[in-house]
């Protein structure tokens, strides 16, 4: 397959960006700065309202001390989930580049991305360690099935980079929404989010660029298959990242009925879900993955809606809880 010169140029630009603007988990975060110390009683651990649990009536009815304790557990677990997802991503990237031919335009950027993701896992784990929260992260089933991800990177790389995007878009969406609220965050968590957002912008850009270049050249069977897998992958990945494990009930004391209502079945959950994937819908449209069947799957997954006008377009209503949107 002939590679477009514009595609090679974009990858070159992304690689140069990784050289000139990158972060080290321990050089760029002053972990021993007293203002970064994690005090479990710090009121800044209270969940913001852009967090599904933080916006729930149940959570808002708790005492300040309970909200802070649950907030620290929840935020530490989200960080742990991010670590585990990026571990899977690194494994898949390394498998993907292993068999690339000499002169491949993807090799350099993919290894830059793997390096950056490694630093992300270091800063995420350091945060979890310092929080004192023994959080599990993802479900046990995902941790067991993780070794299959590199196999997908080998057999169907376009689906693998769809998985990459499906994991990166929800995390990026949530972190940007938190920072856009302007609400004071703990400075350590805020610094981690700033670093993560800055570098994930390149990673998301690469996934979009890769799929935009490769998918139109797929044979009809693989392209049709990917059109159906695309929305399914988006929904499943968002569930794995956003939906907490049962440990939130035993360790943090959140009733399962509240978890189900807030993250899956409630009106706010159904309204928030499509907001995370407006960029993904635009990409699917642009690369020919929107067809009568796949559109029904997007709707069935509960993530259909308006495509974004441009990548990174902020969802203006995303920073408000549903109960405030009609005010």
C-alpha positions as CSV (number, residue, x, y, z in Angstrom):
1,X,0.0,0.0,0.0
2,X,1.3,3.4,-1.0
3,X,1.6,5.8,2.0
4,X,0.5,9.4,1.5
5,X,3.3,11.9,2.0
6,X,1.0,14.0,4.2
7,X,0.6,11.0,6.6
8,X,4.4,10.6,6.9
9,X,4.7,14.4,7.6
10,X,2.1,14.2,10.4
11,X,4.0,11.3,12.0
12,X,7.2,13.2,11.7
13,X,5.6,16.3,13.4
14,X,4.2,14.1,16.2
15,X,7.6,12.5,16.7
16,X,9.4,15.9,16.8
17,X,6.8,17.0,19.4
18,X,7.6,14.0,21.6
19,X,11.3,15.0,21.4
20,X,10.8,18.7,22.2
21,X,7.9,18.5,24.6
22,X,7.8,15.5,26.9
23,X,7.6,14.8,30.6
24,X,9.4,12.6,33.0
25,X,7.3,11.1,35.9
26,X,9.9,12.0,38.5
27,X,11.7,15.0,37.0
28,X,8.6,17.0,36.2
29,X,6.6,16.3,39.3
30,X,8.0,17.5,42.6
31,X,6.7,14.6,44.6
32,X,8.2,15.8,47.9
33,X,6.9,19.3,47.7
34,X,4.7,19.8,50.8
35,X,1.8,21.2,48.8
36,X,1.7,17.8,46.9
37,X,1.3,15.8,50.1
38,X,-1.8,13.6,50.2
39,X,-3.8,14.3,53.3
40,X,-6.8,11.9,53.3
41,X,-8.9,14.5,55.1
42,X,-8.2,17.2,52.5
43,X,-11.6,18.6,51.3
44,X,-10.2,18.9,47.8
45,X,-10.6,15.1,47.4
46,X,-14.4,15.6,47.2
47,X,-15.5,14.5,43.8
48,X,-16.4,17.2,41.3
49,X,-19.9,17.2,39.8
50,X,-18.5,16.2,36.4
51,X,-17.7,12.8,38.0
52,X,-20.9,10.7,37.6
53,X,-20.8,9.7,41.3
54,X,-19.9,13.2,42.4
55,X,-23.1,14.6,40.8
56,X,-25.4,12.0,42.3
57,X,-28.0,13.0,44.9
58,X,-26.8,10.1,47.1
59,X,-23.2,11.4,47.2
60,X,-24.2,15.0,47.8
61,X,-26.4,13.9,50.7
62,X,-23.3,12.5,52.6
63,X,-21.4,14.3,55.2
64,X,-18.3,16.2,54.0
65,X,-16.0,13.6,55.7
66,X,-17.7,10.8,53.8
67,X,-17.6,12.6,50.5
68,X,-13.8,13.2,50.9
69,X,-13.1,9.6,51.9
70,X,-15.1,8.2,48.9
71,X,-13.6,10.8,46.6
72,X,-10.0,9.9,47.4
73,X,-10.8,6.2,46.9
74,X,-12.6,6.8,43.6
75,X,-9.9,9.1,42.2
76,X,-7.2,6.7,43.1
77,X,-9.0,3.9,41.5
78,X,-9.6,5.9,38.3
79,X,-5.8,6.6,38.2
80,X,-5.1,2.8,38.7
81,X,-7.5,2.0,35.8
82,X,-5.6,4.5,33.6
83,X,-2.3,2.8,34.6
84,X,-3.6,-0.7,33.6
85,X,-5.1,0.5,30.3
86,X,-1.8,2.2,29.4
87,X,0.1,-1.0,30.3
88,X,-2.1,-2.9,27.8
89,X,-1.5,-0.2,25.2
90,X,2.3,-0.4,25.7
91,X,2.2,-4.2,25.2
92,X,0.2,-3.8,22.1
93,X,2.4,-1.1,20.6
94,X,5.5,-3.1,21.2
95,X,3.9,-6.1,19.5
96,X,2.8,-4.0,16.6
97,X,6.2,-2.4,15.9
98,X,8.0,-5.8,16.4
99,X,7.3,-6.9,12.8
100,X,7.2,-3.5,11.0
101,X,9.5,-3.4,8.0
102,X,12.5,-1.1,7.8
103,X,11.5,2.3,6.8
104,X,8.1,2.1,8.3
105,X,6.7,5.6,9.1
106,X,4.9,4.3,12.2
107,X,7.9,2.8,14.0
108,X,9.5,5.9,15.5
109,X,6.3,7.5,16.7
110,X,4.9,4.3,18.2
111,X,8.1,3.9,20.3
112,X,7.9,7.6,21.4
113,X,4.3,6.9,22.5
114,X,5.3,3.8,24.4
115,X,8.0,5.8,26.2
116,X,5.5,8.5,27.2
117,X,2.9,5.9,28.3
118,X,5.6,4.2,30.5
119,X,6.1,7.5,32.3
120,X,2.4,7.8,32.7
121,X,2.2,4.5,34.4
122,X,5.0,5.5,36.7
123,X,3.3,8.7,37.8
124,X,-0.1,7.0,38.2
125,X,1.4,4.2,40.4
126,X,3.3,6.7,42.5
127,X,0.0,8.6,43.1
128,X,-1.8,5.4,44.1
129,X,1.1,4.5,46.4
130,X,1.1,7.8,48.1
131,X,-2.7,7.9,48.4
132,X,-2.6,4.9,50.8
133,X,-5.5,3.4,48.9
134,X,-5.2,-0.3,47.9
135,X,-7.4,0.1,44.9
136,X,-7.9,-2.7,42.3
137,X,-8.4,-0.7,39.1
138,X,-10.0,-2.7,36.4
139,X,-12.1,-5.8,36.8
140,X,-10.3,-9.1,37.3
141,X,-11.6,-10.5,34.0
142,X,-9.9,-7.6,32.0
143,X,-6.6,-8.2,33.8
144,X,-6.8,-11.9,32.8
145,X,-7.7,-11.2,29.2
146,X,-5.1,-8.4,28.8
147,X,-2.5,-10.7,27.2
148,X,-4.8,-11.0,24.2
149,X,-4.4,-7.3,23.3
150,X,-1.0,-7.7,21.6
151,X,-2.5,-10.5,19.5
152,X,-5.1,-8.1,18.1
153,X,-2.3,-5.6,17.4
154,X,-0.7,-8.3,15.1
155,X,-3.8,-9.7,13.5
156,X,-6.0,-6.6,13.1
157,X,-4.0,-3.5,13.9
158,X,-6.9,-1.2,12.7
159,X,-9.0,-2.7,15.5
160,X,-6.2,-2.4,18.0
161,X,-5.8,1.3,17.3
162,X,-9.6,1.6,17.6
163,X,-9.2,0.1,21.1
164,X,-6.5,2.6,21.8
165,X,-8.8,5.4,20.9
166,X,-11.7,3.9,22.8
167,X,-9.6,3.9,26.0
168,X,-8.0,7.3,25.5
169,X,-11.1,9.3,24.5
170,X,-13.1,8.8,27.7
171,X,-10.1,9.5,30.0
172,X,-9.2,12.6,28.1
173,X,-12.8,13.8,28.0
174,X,-13.3,13.4,31.8
175,X,-10.0,15.1,32.7
176,X,-10.6,18.0,30.4
177,X,-14.1,18.4,31.8
178,X,-12.7,18.4,35.4
179,X,-10.2,21.1,34.6
180,X,-12.7,23.2,32.6
181,X,-14.9,23.5,35.7
182,X,-12.4,25.8,37.3
183,X,-13.0,24.0,40.7
184,X,-10.0,23.8,42.9
185,X,-8.3,20.4,42.6
186,X,-5.6,18.9,44.7
187,X,-2.4,20.3,43.1
188,X,-0.8,16.9,42.7
189,X,-3.8,15.4,40.9
190,X,-4.1,18.6,38.8
191,X,-0.4,18.4,37.8
192,X,-0.8,14.7,36.8
193,X,-3.9,15.5,34.7
194,X,-2.1,18.4,33.0
195,X,0.8,16.2,32.0
196,X,-1.5,13.4,30.8
197,X,-3.7,15.7,28.7
198,X,-0.7,17.3,27.1
199,X,0.8,14.0,25.9
200,X,-2.5,12.2,25.2
201,X,-3.3,14.9,22.7
202,X,-0.5,13.5,20.5
203,X,-1.5,9.9,21.1
204,X,-5.1,10.6,20.2
205,X,-3.9,12.5,17.1
206,X,-1.8,9.5,16.0
207,X,-4.7,7.1,16.4
208,X,-7.0,9.3,14.4
209,X,-4.3,9.8,11.7
210,X,-3.5,6.1,11.6
211,X,-7.1,5.0,11.2
212,X,-7.8,7.8,8.7
213,X,-4.8,6.5,6.5
214,X,-5.3,2.8,6.9
215,X,-9.1,2.0,7.2
216,X,-10.1,3.3,3.7
217,X,-7.7,0.7,2.2
218,X,-9.1,-2.3,4.1
219,X,-10.8,-5.0,2.1
220,X,-14.6,-4.9,2.2
221,X,-15.0,-7.7,4.7
222,X,-12.6,-6.3,7.3
223,X,-13.9,-2.8,6.8
224,X,-17.5,-3.9,7.4
225,X,-16.4,-5.9,10.4
226,X,-14.6,-2.9,11.8
227,X,-17.6,-0.7,11.2
228,X,-19.5,-2.9,13.7
229,X,-16.7,-3.4,16.1
230,X,-16.0,0.3,16.3
231,X,-19.0,1.4,18.4
232,X,-19.0,-1.8,20.4
233,X,-15.3,-1.2,21.3
234,X,-16.1,2.4,22.3
235,X,-18.9,1.4,24.6
236,X,-17.1,-1.6,26.2
237,X,-13.9,0.4,26.8
238,X,-15.7,3.3,28.3
239,X,-17.5,0.9,30.7
240,X,-14.2,-0.7,31.7
241,X,-12.7,2.7,32.4
242,X,-15.6,4.7,33.9
243,X,-17.7,2.0,35.6
244,X,-16.1,1.0,39.0
245,X,-15.6,-2.5,40.2
246,X,-17.6,-4.1,43.1
247,X,-14.8,-3.0,45.5
248,X,-16.3,0.4,45.6
249,X,-19.1,-1.1,47.6
250,X,-17.0,-3.0,50.1
251,X,-14.0,-0.6,50.3
252,X,-15.7,2.8,49.7
253,X,-19.2,2.0,51.0
254,X,-21.1,3.0,47.9
255,X,-24.3,0.9,47.5
256,X,-24.4,-1.1,44.2
257,X,-27.9,0.3,43.5
258,X,-26.3,3.8,43.4
259,X,-23.4,2.5,41.2
260,X,-25.8,1.0,38.7
261,X,-28.0,4.1,38.6
262,X,-25.2,6.6,38.4
263,X,-23.0,4.8,35.9
264,X,-25.3,2.8,33.8
265,X,-29.1,3.1,34.0
266,X,-29.8,6.6,35.2
267,X,-30.8,9.6,33.1
268,X,-27.4,11.3,33.7
269,X,-25.5,8.2,32.7
270,X,-27.4,7.9,29.4
271,X,-26.9,11.6,28.7
272,X,-23.2,11.7,29.5
273,X,-22.3,8.5,27.6
274,X,-22.6,9.9,24.0
275,X,-20.7,13.1,24.9
276,X,-17.5,11.1,25.2
277,X,-17.5,10.0,21.6
278,X,-18.4,12.9,19.4
279,X,-14.8,12.9,18.0
280,X,-15.0,9.1,17.5
281,X,-18.3,9.5,15.6
282,X,-16.8,12.1,13.3
283,X,-13.8,9.9,12.6
284,X,-16.0,6.9,11.8
285,X,-18.0,9.0,9.4
286,X,-14.9,10.4,7.7
287,X,-13.2,7.0,7.2
288,X,-16.3,5.3,5.9
289,X,-17.3,3.3,8.9
290,X,-20.8,4.7,9.1
291,X,-23.3,2.6,7.3
292,X,-26.9,1.5,7.9
293,X,-25.9,-1.5,10.1
294,X,-23.2,0.3,12.1
295,X,-25.4,3.3,12.8
296,X,-27.9,0.9,14.4
297,X,-25.0,-0.5,16.5
298,X,-24.0,3.0,17.6
299,X,-27.6,3.6,18.7
300,X,-27.9,0.1,20.4
301,X,-24.7,0.9,22.3
302,X,-26.3,4.2,23.6
303,X,-23.5,6.3,22.1
304,X,-25.0,7.7,18.9
305,X,-25.3,11.5,18.4
306,X,-23.9,14.5,16.7
307,X,-20.4,14.1,15.5
308,X,-18.0,16.9,16.6
309,X,-17.4,19.7,14.2
310,X,-13.6,19.5,14.9
311,X,-11.5,17.3,17.1
312,X,-11.5,18.3,20.7
313,X,-14.6,20.4,20.4
314,X,-15.7,20.9,24.1
315,X,-19.1,19.6,25.0
316,X,-20.5,22.7,26.6
317,X,-23.1,20.8,28.7
318,X,-20.6,18.2,29.8
319,X,-19.3,20.4,32.6
320,X,-22.7,20.6,34.2
321,X,-24.6,17.9,36.0
322,X,-28.0,17.0,34.4
323,X,-30.0,18.6,37.2
324,X,-28.3,22.0,36.5
325,X,-28.7,22.0,32.7
326,X,-32.2,23.3,32.7
327,X,-31.4,26.1,35.1
